[in-house]
C-alpha cells in the first residue's frame, strides 16, 4: 500500500499542466486536485479537459490555450506558477518543435517565472541516437529541460494502462469483435504502468523537489509481459476463445514498411521499431520505490475492466461460449 508523505505540500499551490488535456494529463489533474492544488490546464484544445472542472472547488481549475511549438504566450501561462508539469507529446507531426525544443521553451519559461518545481514527462526508451524521431526527440527534450531547469525531475513511464486508456482498450475492442487476430511482435516485452501510479509519481516529485529534483526515474509496472501474453490475457478476461496469429518479425516489418503510410495502417515503421525495442526498465535508474510508491500490476484490474467486453457483460456465463 502506498503511503503519501507530502503532508499537504501541494495544498493551495498553483500547478500548470502543459498538455494536460490528454489521457495521462487527466489522471495527473485528478491526483493533484485530490491533494488540494490549484490547476491551470493548458493545451492546444483545452475543451478536452473541461470534464475535470467539476472535480475541483470553485476557482480551483482554470484552462488556457497554448501552442508550445511556437512558444507564444508561455510567459503569460506561467504567471504565478508554483510548479509546472510538461505532459506534451505525440507520435507524429513536428516532434522536434514539440518534444525537443518545445520542452526546453516550457522549462525556460517556468524557470523565468520562478516556479519552484518542474516535472517533465518523457518516455521509457528515450535515446538521442535512436533512428525513430519519437525516441530521439524525447531524449533531446530531456536534455533541453535540464539545461534550462537543472532541478527538474524527469519521469520516463512505460506504456500506461487505465480503464479509459487507448492501449488495452484497443486490443480489447478488436478481440471482442474478431474471431482471429494477428499479433505484431509477439515476443516484444514491456512492463505496463498503471496510469494512477504514474500520476502519483508526478505529485510526489512536485511535493518534494529537493529530494527528487535533477533526477531521472523509470516508471514501470511490477510484471513483464509479452505482446502475445497480453492478447491472450485480454481474451481470457473477456471469456472468449480467440485464434491469434503470431507474425514473424520479418512479416511485421514488411507490413509496417509497405502499408505504414496509409491512413488506417495497422502499424507504421516507427511504431514497429518502438514495439520491437520493447518497453522495460534498464535497471540503472530509480523507479517507483524511490518515490515511495508501490506499483500495481495489470492483473489487479484486467478481469474487472473486461466485464463490459464480455458477451452479455456482467450477465454472461462464467465460461467462454
MARZALUM-442948 format. One line per 4 residues: their letters; for each residue y, x, z of C-alpha. Coordinates in nm, 3 decimals. Layout:
% MARZALUM-442948
A	Y X Z; ...
//
This chain:
% MARZALUM-442948
XXXX	0.000 0.000 0.000; 0.345 0.128 -0.093; 0.598 0.160 0.189; 0.964 0.159 0.092
XXXX	1.165 0.425 0.270; 1.515 0.376 0.126; 1.633 0.174 0.432; 1.878 -0.025 0.221
XXXX	2.022 0.281 0.047; 2.095 0.078 -0.266; 2.237 -0.230 -0.097; 2.578 -0.310 -0.242
XXXX	2.572 -0.014 -0.483; 2.671 -0.071 -0.846; 2.391 0.042 -1.077; 2.446 0.048 -1.453
XXXX	2.131 -0.018 -1.656; 2.184 0.111 -2.009; 1.929 -0.053 -2.237; 1.842 -0.287 -1.952
XXXX	1.753 -0.594 -2.157; 1.409 -0.475 -2.266; 1.067 -0.522 -2.108; 1.097 -0.230 -1.865
XXXX	1.466 -0.295 -1.801; 1.398 -0.649 -1.685; 1.145 -0.526 -1.429; 1.377 -0.248 -1.311
XXXX	1.653 -0.506 -1.269; 1.432 -0.727 -1.054; 1.335 -0.433 -0.833; 1.697 -0.325 -0.783
XXXX	1.815 -0.679 -0.715; 1.545 -0.711 -0.450; 1.697 -0.404 -0.283; 2.045 -0.556 -0.281
XXXX	2.201 -0.352 -0.561; 2.473 -0.488 -0.789; 2.385 -0.457 -1.157; 2.574 -0.406 -1.480
XXXX	2.319 -0.454 -1.757; 2.426 -0.305 -2.089; 2.261 -0.319 -2.431; 2.334 -0.398 -2.793
XXXX	2.208 -0.751 -2.727; 2.279 -0.841 -2.363; 2.185 -1.205 -2.433; 1.823 -1.096 -2.399
XXXX	1.884 -1.018 -2.032; 2.058 -1.342 -1.936; 1.736 -1.471 -1.780; 1.799 -1.223 -1.497
XXXX	2.127 -1.389 -1.394; 1.968 -1.646 -1.157; 1.777 -1.370 -0.976; 2.094 -1.229 -0.826
XXXX	2.352 -1.376 -0.594; 2.695 -1.483 -0.710; 2.867 -1.184 -0.869; 2.564 -0.956 -0.831
XXXX	2.483 -0.929 -1.203; 2.713 -0.875 -1.499; 2.647 -0.793 -1.863; 2.803 -0.563 -2.121
XXXX	2.754 -0.490 -2.488; 2.722 -0.123 -2.584; 2.600 0.091 -2.874; 2.508 0.435 -2.742
XXXX	2.466 0.576 -3.092; 2.845 0.575 -3.131; 2.943 0.647 -2.771; 3.231 0.399 -2.786
XXXX	3.335 0.238 -2.457; 3.084 0.435 -2.247; 3.369 0.542 -2.020; 3.457 0.177 -1.952
XXXX	3.093 0.089 -1.897; 3.065 0.348 -1.620; 3.375 0.238 -1.431; 3.291 0.215 -1.061
XXXX	2.925 0.306 -1.111; 2.741 0.447 -0.809; 2.427 0.514 -1.014; 2.310 0.491 -1.374
XXXX	1.970 0.435 -1.534; 1.917 0.515 -1.902; 1.639 0.300 -2.049; 1.735 0.323 -2.416
XXXX	1.456 0.394 -2.660; 1.297 0.289 -2.989; 1.020 0.392 -3.225; 1.227 0.373 -3.541
XXXX	1.586 0.399 -3.655; 1.833 0.681 -3.584; 1.637 0.830 -3.295; 1.847 1.146 -3.283
XXXX	2.158 0.937 -3.213; 1.979 0.702 -2.973; 1.728 0.909 -2.776; 1.867 1.257 -2.832
XXXX	2.246 1.286 -2.848; 2.286 0.932 -2.717; 2.113 1.017 -2.389; 2.346 1.313 -2.347
XXXX	2.650 1.094 -2.405; 2.536 0.849 -2.137; 2.478 1.128 -1.886; 2.818 1.284 -1.960
XXXX	2.994 0.951 -1.912; 2.808 0.889 -1.585; 2.897 1.234 -1.451; 3.262 1.195 -1.551
XXXX	3.277 0.857 -1.378; 3.150 1.012 -1.055; 2.808 0.844 -1.038; 2.601 0.990 -0.756
XXXX	2.259 0.938 -0.913; 2.120 0.926 -1.266; 1.768 0.833 -1.376; 1.663 0.897 -1.734
XXXX	1.351 0.720 -1.858; 1.176 0.941 -2.110; 0.808 0.920 -2.212; 0.483 1.099 -2.147
XXXX	0.424 1.340 -2.433; 0.791 1.426 -2.488; 0.779 1.753 -2.685; 1.066 1.939 -2.857
XXXX	0.816 2.083 -3.108; 0.646 1.755 -3.196; 0.637 1.655 -3.565; 0.687 1.295 -3.451
XXXX	1.055 1.205 -3.420; 0.992 0.978 -3.121; 0.836 1.253 -2.906; 1.080 1.520 -3.029
XXXX	1.395 1.318 -2.959; 1.263 1.211 -2.618; 1.241 1.581 -2.526; 1.583 1.655 -2.672
XXXX	1.726 1.365 -2.475; 1.584 1.510 -2.152; 1.750 1.844 -2.224; 2.082 1.678 -2.309
XXXX	2.074 1.472 -1.988; 2.002 1.770 -1.763; 2.273 1.975 -1.937; 2.534 1.708 -1.860
XXXX	2.395 1.582 -1.527; 2.184 1.858 -1.365; 2.097 1.635 -1.070; 1.941 1.367 -1.289
XXXX	1.584 1.251 -1.234; 1.361 1.240 -1.543; 1.076 0.988 -1.546; 0.800 1.013 -1.805
XXXX	0.594 0.692 -1.791; 0.267 0.646 -1.975; 0.200 0.322 -2.163; 0.346 0.043 -1.950
XXXX	0.150 -0.274 -1.889; 0.251 -0.601 -1.729; 0.181 -0.971 -1.754; 0.467 -1.008 -2.004
XXXX	0.411 -0.683 -2.198; 0.367 -0.638 -2.573; 0.080 -0.389 -2.533; -0.212 -0.557 -2.356
XXXX	-0.097 -0.895 -2.485; -0.103 -0.771 -2.844; -0.472 -0.685 -2.819; -0.542 -0.994 -2.611
XXXX	-0.397 -1.223 -2.876; -0.598 -1.060 -3.155; -0.919 -1.066 -2.954; -0.870 -1.434 -2.875
XXXX	-0.828 -1.520 -3.246; -1.063 -1.291 -3.439; -1.441 -1.250 -3.414; -1.427 -0.887 -3.530
XXXX	-1.155 -0.624 -3.496; -1.104 -0.262 -3.600; -1.031 -0.009 -3.324; -0.800 0.275 -3.424
XXXX	-0.851 0.598 -3.231; -1.136 0.458 -3.018; -1.167 0.778 -2.814; -0.793 0.823 -2.755
XXXX	-0.732 0.842 -2.380; -0.443 0.707 -2.179; -0.353 0.624 -1.822; -0.176 0.286 -1.838
XXXX	0.102 0.247 -1.585; 0.186 -0.084 -1.412; 0.544 -0.169 -1.502; 0.637 -0.276 -1.148
XXXX	0.516 0.059 -1.012; 0.736 0.237 -1.267; 1.029 0.012 -1.172; 0.979 0.105 -0.808
XXXX	0.983 0.473 -0.911; 1.326 0.422 -1.067; 1.454 0.264 -0.745; 1.304 0.539 -0.529
XXXX	1.472 0.808 -0.738; 1.809 0.630 -0.720; 1.778 0.576 -0.344; 1.731 0.948 -0.269
XXXX	1.885 1.168 -0.542; 1.900 1.463 -0.303; 1.520 1.469 -0.282; 1.433 1.368 -0.638
XXXX	1.728 1.483 -0.850; 1.677 1.761 -1.102; 1.302 1.692 -1.120; 1.067 1.554 -1.386
XXXX	0.797 1.305 -1.284; 0.494 1.192 -1.485; 0.420 0.827 -1.412; 0.059 0.739 -1.487
XXXX	-0.187 0.485 -1.357; -0.489 0.587 -1.145; -0.750 0.531 -1.418; -0.806 0.700 -1.754
XXXX	-0.945 0.471 -2.021; -1.008 0.495 -2.395; -0.877 0.261 -2.660; -1.231 0.138 -2.719
XXXX	-1.280 0.066 -2.349; -0.951 -0.124 -2.334; -1.059 -0.361 -2.610; -1.399 -0.421 -2.451
XXXX	-1.244 -0.485 -2.109; -0.995 -0.735 -2.251; -1.274 -0.920 -2.432; -1.484 -0.929 -2.115
XXXX	-1.190 -1.061 -1.913; -1.147 -1.336 -2.173; -1.522 -1.405 -2.153; -1.554 -1.365 -2.528
XXXX	-1.818 -1.187 -2.731; -1.647 -0.976 -2.999; -1.754 -0.720 -3.258; -1.541 -0.405 -3.251
XXXX	-1.548 -0.167 -3.547; -1.458 0.180 -3.418; -1.285 0.359 -3.704; -1.330 0.736 -3.752
XXXX	-1.009 0.936 -3.718; -1.011 1.019 -4.090; -1.015 0.649 -4.178; -0.744 0.562 -3.923
XXXX	-0.524 0.844 -4.052; -0.571 0.735 -4.413; -0.481 0.373 -4.333; -0.167 0.487 -4.148
XXXX	-0.066 0.716 -4.434; -0.127 0.468 -4.715; -0.004 0.146 -4.554; 0.225 0.259 -4.271
XXXX	0.538 0.198 -4.477; 0.459 -0.173 -4.523; 0.641 -0.427 -4.300; 0.320 -0.567 -4.144
XXXX	0.118 -0.244 -4.144; -0.127 -0.220 -3.853; -0.031 0.142 -3.785; 0.239 0.384 -3.904
XXXX	0.182 0.757 -3.942; 0.396 0.831 -3.635; 0.213 0.570 -3.428; -0.119 0.720 -3.534
XXXX	-0.007 1.069 -3.430; 0.106 0.939 -3.090; -0.216 0.741 -3.043; -0.434 1.037 -3.135
XXXX	-0.248 1.260 -2.888; -0.321 1.013 -2.608; -0.105 0.945 -2.304; -0.235 1.123 -1.995
XXXX	-0.068 1.333 -1.726; -0.053 1.709 -1.773; -0.118 1.765 -1.403; 0.165 2.019 -1.393
XXXX	0.437 1.781 -1.273; 0.472 1.548 -0.972; 0.389 1.180 -1.009; 0.397 0.856 -0.816
XXXX	0.270 1.012 -0.493; 0.573 1.241 -0.472; 0.791 0.929 -0.487; 0.598 0.759 -0.207
XXXX	0.428 0.510 -0.440; 0.061 0.422 -0.476; -0.004 0.337 -0.841; -0.211 0.027 -0.917
XXXX	-0.479 0.010 -1.190; -0.500 -0.230 -1.482; -0.829 -0.361 -1.347; -0.648 -0.509 -1.049
XXXX	-0.472 -0.761 -1.275; -0.660 -0.793 -1.604; -0.904 -1.071 -1.517; -0.628 -1.297 -1.383
XXXX	-0.389 -1.226 -1.670; -0.653 -1.302 -1.933; -0.715 -1.652 -1.799; -0.469 -1.806 -2.046
XXXX	-0.654 -1.646 -2.339; -0.994 -1.791 -2.246; -1.139 -2.090 -2.424; -1.011 -2.389 -2.223
XXXX	-0.815 -2.148 -1.999; -0.894 -2.176 -1.629; -1.106 -2.482 -1.701; -1.353 -2.291 -1.916
XXXX	-1.705 -2.195 -1.819; -1.774 -1.882 -1.618; -1.966 -1.726 -1.904; -1.878 -1.650 -2.262
X	-1.954 -1.924 -2.514
//
